[in-house]
Amino acid sequence: MIESDFYGFAKQSKKEWLELVSKDLRGKDFEEALVSKLWEKIKVEPMYFLDQPDSEMLFHPESEIPGMPPRVWTNLASVEVSEEKIGNGKALKLLNQGAEGLIFLVKADTDFKILLKDIQLEFVEIFITPLSEPGRVISDFQHFLDNSEFPKTDLKGGLLWSPTSSAIKTGQAPDYDLAKRAIEIFEDYPDFKALTIDFSRYAEAGGNGLQELTFGLGEIIETLDQIGELGNKILWQNLIFHLSSGSEYFAEIAKLKAARVLICELANLYGLEYKLEDVHLLVSNNHFTKTQLDPYSNLIRQTFEGMAAILGGVNSLWIKAEIGNRNQQLFERMAINVSTILRDESQLGKVMDPSAGSYFISKLTEDIKEKVLDSLKSLEQNGGWLSSFEKGILQSEIRETREQIQKKVLDGELTKVGGNKYLLPSQANSPQELEDFEETQLQLKPSRASYLVENKKES
């Protein structure tokens, strides 16, 4: 940040600037004319001033290897496994195309020896997502590790599962006993985390950024309270945090930075010396922002959501490929390339925290943090995350937000390029094959902002 009087202009106070703005408005109300609302709760001002110092965040420890860029993140790609040999072939292909980490979506009785054949695990982050029966999937992976000679210190990644995220997916009670077992199984694997708190599930279901952070932090507190006998240090060492990056570009950057600060401060409240660079954020692009009508517009959304994730401090970036398109291999390759291009061509790895020094981002980060703390305090005063889940309160809040957004898109009040405006000619009158969307009272499922438009178009 430049502190010297480089340009020679006289300094203007905040009061003087506001007086000039008021004069230019010619009697119009300042708030009504120039101030907007983010997520219906945060004021977005037209100008920002240096009211408090802002410093660069460390998103990860500085590299000890000479010549390494200041900023690094892992480029993830996913493999849904139906048959181990096919899954292995796809995984090797994705690694050859630029993936640096793999997310395996697996069912029970998976043979990991076949699935991971020829994959050099010491150089790749591995994440396991159970599609069903998580206890059996964890046992399958444990069996593979116990029968391999792979050094425990070389395994990196984690289980993309937690009892709370599983409860939101299925509508069933959280299985905290399985969480304890997972932590005990992977206790000797220092860089493989046993639990992932899935903040993104709320955003995928249509919630806004404040709800995503509030309920995600509530999950952390609930999990720690339920299995705290294992020890706070062990629990925090076994946590990854999965967040989403959505359509509100600058807000997504600030949201991720606020999440890192809030998680760190929460850990400190539990008596740990937890630093910002100790927080591992896995960030994926948001399914809710996409439209089934135009996969090419979705590619643009993937790119700026990925960029927001990087500027916000992602450690593992998962750009999800478009599903259900004829050119599936093309879309999978392009999803991997988003991260590669942003690092190698856009040079986003040249600076640790490019948004540091932006008064707007700094103020927005602080505002998000304050609102989330207020909401989290209210959540805890009303019994905490588990009580809210069991009563269906948090689900109702997310659904209310989702329905408001979907109605705005349907009515044209909110523009969705490729959804309700600027449709592809080939999609203008073609019928859609929409999946059935049913939730129980306790479930939250991924949806899309343009779902009602797509449903109306089909009918």
C-alpha positions in Angstrom: 0.0 0.0 0.0 1.4 3.5 -1.0 1.7 5.7 2.1 3.6 8.6 0.5 2.0 11.7 -1.0 2.7 10.4 -4.5 0.2 12.5 -6.4 0.3 15.7 -4.5 -3.5 16.0 -4.0 -4.8 17.4 -0.7 -6.2 14.7 1.6 -10.0 14.6 1.9 -11.8 13.4 5.0 -14.6 10.9 5.0 -17.0 13.7 6.0 -15.9 15.9 3.1 -16.4 13.0 0.6 -19.9 12.4 1.9 -20.8 16.0 1.6 -19.7 16.0 -2.0 -21.8 12.9 -2.7 -24.8 14.4 -1.0 -24.4 17.5 -3.2 -24.3 15.4 -6.4 -27.4 13.5 -5.4 -29.4 16.8 -5.4 -31.7 15.9 -2.6 -32.0 12.2 -3.2 -31.7 9.9 -0.2 -28.2 8.5 0.1 -29.2 5.1 1.4 -32.0 4.6 -1.1 -29.9 5.8 -4.1 -26.5 4.3 -3.5 -26.6 1.7 -0.8 -27.6 -1.9 -1.6 -28.0 -5.0 0.5 -26.0 -8.2 0.4 -27.9 -11.3 1.6 -30.6 -8.9 2.9 -28.6 -8.0 6.0 -25.3 -6.4 5.0 -25.1 -2.9 3.7 -22.9 -2.4 0.6 -21.7 1.2 0.5 -20.7 3.1 -2.7 -17.3 4.1 -1.2 -14.9 2.8 1.4 -12.2 4.4 3.6 -9.3 3.2 5.6 -11.1 3.0 8.9 -8.9 0.2 10.3 -5.6 -1.4 9.3 -5.7 -4.4 6.9 -2.9 -6.9 6.7 -2.1 -9.8 4.3 -3.5 -13.2 5.4 -1.4 -16.3 5.3 -3.5 -19.0 3.7 -0.9 -21.7 4.2 2.6 -21.9 5.7 5.4 -20.4 3.6 7.2 -22.9 1.5 10.7 -24.0 2.7 11.6 -24.9 -0.9 13.5 -22.1 -2.7 11.8 -20.9 -5.9 8.3 -22.0 -5.0 5.5 -19.5 -5.6 4.2 -17.7 -2.5 0.7 -19.1 -3.1 -0.2 -22.7 -3.7 -3.4 -24.7 -3.8 -4.3 -28.3 -5.0 -6.3 -28.8 -8.2 -8.9 -31.5 -7.4 -11.0 -33.6 -9.7 -13.6 -36.2 -8.8 -14.2 -39.8 -9.8 -17.6 -41.5 -9.1 -16.7 -45.1 -8.9 -19.1 -47.8 -10.2 -16.4 -50.3 -11.1 -12.8 -50.1 -9.7 -10.8 -50.7 -12.9 -12.8 -48.1 -14.8 -12.5 -45.7 -11.9 -8.7 -46.3 -11.8 -8.4 -45.6 -15.5 -10.3 -42.3 -15.2 -8.3 -41.3 -12.1 -5.0 -41.8 -14.0 -6.3 -39.9 -17.0 -7.3 -36.9 -14.8 -3.9 -36.9 -13.1 -2.2 -36.8 -16.6 -4.5 -33.9 -17.5 -3.4 -31.7 -14.6 -5.2 -32.9 -11.5 -3.1 -32.9 -8.3 -5.7 -34.4 -6.0 -8.6 -36.9 -6.4 -12.0 -37.1 -4.8 -13.3 -40.7 -5.0 -17.1 -41.0 -4.6 -17.5 -44.7 -3.5 -19.9 -47.2 -2.2 -19.4 -50.0 0.2 -17.2 -53.0 -0.7 -14.9 -51.0 -2.9 -11.6 -52.6 -3.6 -9.2 -49.8 -3.1 -6.2 -51.9 -4.1 -7.6 -51.9 -7.7 -9.0 -48.4 -7.5 -5.6 -46.8 -6.5 -3.4 -49.0 -8.6 -0.4 -47.1 -10.1 -1.4 -43.9 -8.3 1.6 -42.5 -6.5 -0.2 -41.5 -3.3 2.8 -39.6 -1.8 2.4 -37.0 -4.5 -1.5 -36.8 -4.6 -4.1 -35.6 -2.2 -6.8 -38.3 -1.8 -10.3 -37.6 -0.5 -12.9 -40.4 0.1 -16.6 -39.5 -0.1 -19.0 -42.3 0.9 -22.1 -42.4 -1.3 -23.7 -44.8 1.1 -22.9 -46.8 4.2 -20.0 -44.6 5.4 -19.0 -47.1 8.1 -18.4 -49.8 5.6 -16.6 -47.5 3.2 -14.3 -46.3 6.0 -13.6 -50.0 6.9 -12.8 -50.8 3.3 -10.2 -48.0 3.1 -8.8 -48.9 6.5 -8.4 -52.5 5.2 -6.5 -51.2 2.1 -4.1 -49.1 4.3 -3.5 -51.9 6.8 -2.5 -54.3 4.0 -0.3 -51.8 2.2 3.3 -50.8 3.0 2.5 -47.1 2.3 4.2 -44.8 4.9 1.6 -43.2 7.1 3.2 -39.9 7.0 2.9 -39.7 3.2 -0.9 -40.0 3.0 -2.5 -36.6 2.4 -6.2 -35.7 2.1 -9.2 -36.9 4.2 -12.7 -38.3 4.4 -15.2 -35.9 2.8 -17.7 -37.0 5.4 -18.9 -36.0 8.9 -21.9 -37.2 11.0 -23.6 -33.8 10.6 -23.3 -33.5 6.9 -24.5 -37.1 6.5 -27.6 -36.2 8.6 -28.4 -33.2 6.4 -28.1 -35.5 3.3 -30.2 -38.4 4.7 -32.4 -36.7 7.3 -31.3 -39.3 9.8 -29.7 -38.7 13.2 -25.9 -38.0 13.2 -23.7 -41.0 13.9 -21.1 -39.6 16.3 -19.9 -43.0 17.2 -18.7 -43.5 13.7 -17.0 -40.1 13.8 -15.0 -41.3 16.9 -14.1 -44.5 15.2 -12.9 -42.6 12.1 -10.7 -40.4 14.2 -9.2 -43.4 16.0 -8.5 -45.2 12.7 -6.6 -42.3 11.1 -4.9 -41.1 14.3 -1.5 -42.2 13.0 -1.9 -40.5 9.6 -1.0 -36.8 10.5 -1.9 -35.4 7.1 -5.1 -37.4 6.5 -8.1 -35.8 8.1 -10.9 -38.0 9.5 -13.8 -35.5 9.3 -14.9 -32.7 6.9 -17.4 -30.1 8.0 -19.5 -29.5 4.9 -20.5 -25.8 4.9 -21.2 -26.1 1.2 -24.3 -28.2 1.6 -26.3 -25.2 2.7 -25.2 -23.1 -0.3 -25.9 -26.0 -2.7 -29.4 -26.2 -1.3 -30.0 -22.5 -1.9 -28.8 -20.8 1.3 -26.9 -17.5 1.3 -23.3 -16.9 2.6 -24.4 -16.0 6.1 -26.4 -19.1 6.5 -23.6 -21.2 5.1 -21.1 -19.9 7.7 -23.5 -19.8 10.6 -24.8 -23.4 10.2 -21.3 -24.7 9.3 -19.8 -23.2 12.4 -22.7 -24.6 14.4 -21.8 -28.1 13.0 -18.2 -27.7 14.3 -19.4 -26.7 17.8 -22.0 -29.6 17.9 -19.4 -32.1 16.7 -16.8 -31.0 19.3 -19.5 -31.1 22.0 -20.6 -34.6 21.1 -17.2 -36.2 20.8 -15.1 -33.9 23.0 -13.9 -36.7 25.2 -11.3 -37.5 22.5 -9.6 -34.2 23.3 -9.9 -30.9 21.5 -6.4 -31.0 20.0 -7.1 -34.4 18.4 -10.5 -33.2 17.1 -9.1 -30.0 15.5 -6.2 -31.8 13.9 -8.8 -34.0 12.1 -10.9 -31.3 10.6 -11.2 -30.1 7.0 -13.7 -27.4 6.0 -15.6 -27.7 2.8 -17.1 -24.4 1.6 -18.7 -23.2 -1.7 -17.9 -20.4 -4.0 -21.0 -18.8 -5.6 -22.2 -16.0 -7.8 -21.6 -13.0 -5.5 -18.0 -12.5 -6.6 -16.5 -10.0 -4.0 -18.8 -11.4 -1.3 -17.5 -14.9 -1.9 -13.9 -13.7 -1.5 -14.8 -11.9 1.8 -16.9 -14.9 3.0 -14.0 -17.3 2.7 -11.6 -14.9 4.4 -14.2 -14.4 7.2 -14.6 -18.2 7.5 -10.9 -18.7 8.0 -10.8 -16.0 10.7 -13.9 -17.4 12.4 -12.7 -21.0 12.4 -9.3 -19.9 13.8 -11.0 -17.8 16.6 -13.3 -20.7 17.4 -10.3 -23.0 17.8 -8.6 -20.5 20.1 -11.7 -20.5 22.3 -11.2 -24.2 22.7 -7.8 -23.5 24.1 -5.7 -24.3 20.9 -3.0 -22.2 19.4 -4.5 -22.2 16.0 -3.2 -19.9 13.3 -4.9 -18.7 10.1 -2.5 -20.9 8.0 -3.5 -24.0 10.0 -7.1 -23.8 8.6 -7.5 -26.1 5.5 -10.3 -24.9 3.2 -11.6 -27.1 0.5 -13.7 -25.0 -1.8 -16.0 -26.2 -4.7 -18.0 -24.2 -7.2 -21.7 -23.9 -6.3 -24.3 -26.2 -8.0 -27.1 -23.8 -7.1 -25.8 -21.0 -9.4 -25.8 -23.2 -12.5 -28.5 -23.7 -15.0 -29.4 -26.9 -16.8 -30.3 -24.9 -19.9 -26.9 -23.6 -20.8 -23.7 -25.5 -19.9 -21.5 -22.9 -21.6 -22.7 -20.1 -19.3 -21.9 -22.5 -16.5 -18.3 -22.7 -17.7 -18.0 -18.9 -17.2 -19.5 -19.2 -13.7 -17.0 -22.0 -12.9 -14.2 -19.6 -13.8 -15.1 -16.6 -11.7 -16.2 -18.9 -8.8 -12.8 -20.6 -9.0 -11.1 -17.2 -9.0 -13.1 -16.0 -6.0 -12.1 -19.2 -4.2 -8.4 -18.6 -4.9 -8.5 -15.0 -3.8 -10.5 -16.0 -0.7 -7.8 -18.5 0.4 -8.7 -21.9 -0.9 -6.2 -24.8 -0.1 -7.8 -27.5 -2.2 -9.9 -26.3 -5.2 -12.6 -28.6 -6.6 -14.1 -27.3 -9.9 -17.0 -29.7 -10.5 -17.5 -30.7 -14.1 -20.9 -30.2 -15.8 -22.9 -33.4 -15.5 -25.2 -34.9 -18.1 -23.8 -33.3 -21.2 -23.0 -35.0 -24.5 -19.4 -33.7 -24.4 -18.7 -35.0 -20.9 -15.0 -35.6 -21.4 -14.6 -32.1 -22.7 -16.4 -30.5 -19.7 -14.3 -32.6 -17.3 -11.1 -31.5 -19.0 -12.2 -27.9 -18.9 -13.1 -28.1 -15.2 -9.5 -29.1 -14.5 -8.1 -26.4 -16.7 -9.9 -23.6 -14.8 -7.5 -24.0 -11.8 -4.5 -24.5 -14.1 -5.2 -21.4 -16.2 -5.9 -19.2 -13.1 -2.5 -20.2 -11.6 -0.2 -20.4 -14.7 -1.7 -17.8 -17.0 -3.5 -15.4 -14.7 -0.6 -15.7 -12.3 -2.8 -15.7 -9.2 -0.1 -17.7 -7.4 2.4 -14.8 -7.5 1.0 -13.2 -4.3 -0.2 -14.8 -1.1 -3.2 -12.5 -0.6 -4.0 -10.4 -3.6 -7.1 -8.7 -2.1 -5.2 -7.5 1.0 -5.3 -3.7 1.1 -8.8 -3.5 -0.5 -10.9 -1.4 1.8 -14.0 -2.9 0.3 -13.0 -6.5 0.8 -11.7 -5.7 4.3 -14.9 -4.0 5.4 -17.1 -6.7 3.8 -15.1 -9.4 5.6 -15.6 -7.7 8.9 -19.3 -7.1 8.3 -19.8 -10.8 7.3 -17.9 -11.9 10.4 -20.1 -9.7 12.7 -23.4 -10.9 11.2 -22.3 -14.5 11.4 -21.3 -14.1 15.1 -24.8 -12.6 15.8 -26.5 -15.5 14.0 -24.3 -18.1 15.7 -25.0 -16.7 19.1 -28.8 -16.9 18.4 -28.4 -20.5 17.1 -26.5 -21.5 20.3 -29.0 -19.8 22.6 -31.8 -21.8 21.0 -30.2 -25.1 21.6 -27.5 -25.3 19.1 -27.1 -27.0 15.7 -28.5 -30.4 16.6 -31.7 -29.0 18.2 -32.2 -26.8 15.1 -31.7 -29.8 12.8 -34.1 -32.1 14.7 -36.8 -29.4 14.8 -36.3 -28.7 11.0 -35.6 -25.0 11.8 -32.4 -24.7 9.8 -33.9 -26.6 6.9 -36.8 -24.2 6.9 -34.5 -21.2 6.8 -32.6 -22.5 3.9 -35.7 -23.4 2.0 -37.2 -20.0 2.5 -34.1 -18.4 1.1 -34.0 -20.8 -1.8 -37.7 -20.2 -2.7 -37.2 -16.5 -2.6 -34.3 -16.7 -5.1 -36.0 -19.2 -7.4 -39.2 -17.0 -7.5 -37.1 -13.9 -8.4 -35.5 -15.9 -11.2 -38.9 -17.2 -12.4 -40.4 -13.6 -12.3 -37.4 -12.1 -14.1 -36.5 -9.9 -11.1 -33.2 -11.6 -10.9 -31.4 -12.2 -14.2 -29.9 -15.7 -14.8 -28.0 -15.7 -18.1 -28.7 -18.9 -19.9 -31.6 -19.5 -17.5 -34.3 -16.8 -17.8 -32.4 -14.5 -20.2 -30.2 -14.9 -23.3 -31.0 -18.5 -23.8 -29.1 -20.6 -26.4 -31.2 -20.8 -29.6 -31.1 -24.6 -29.3 -32.7 -24.4 -25.8 -35.4 -21.8 -26.5 -38.2 -24.4 -27.0 -36.6 -27.7 -26.3 -38.1 -29.9 -23.6 -36.0 -30.6 -20.4 -35.5 -33.8 -18.5 -35.7 -32.6 -14.9 -34.8 -34.9 -12.0 -37.5 -35.5 -9.3 -36.8 -33.1 -6.4 -38.2 -34.4 -3.1 -36.9 -33.6 0.4 -38.1 -34.9 3.7 -38.5 -32.3 6.5 -35.0 -33.0 7.8 -33.2 -33.2 4.5 -31.5 -30.6 2.3 -30.7 -31.5 -1.3 -28.8 -29.6 -3.9 -31.0 -27.4 -6.1 -30.7 -24.6 -8.7 -31.7 -21.0 -8.8 -33.2 -21.6 -12.2 -35.1 -24.8 -11.3 -38.6 -23.2 -11.4 -37.8 -21.7 -14.9 -36.6 -25.1 -16.1 -39.7 -26.8 -14.6 -42.0 -24.2 -16.2 -40.3 -24.6 -19.6 -40.7 -28.4 -19.4 -44.5 -28.1 -18.7 
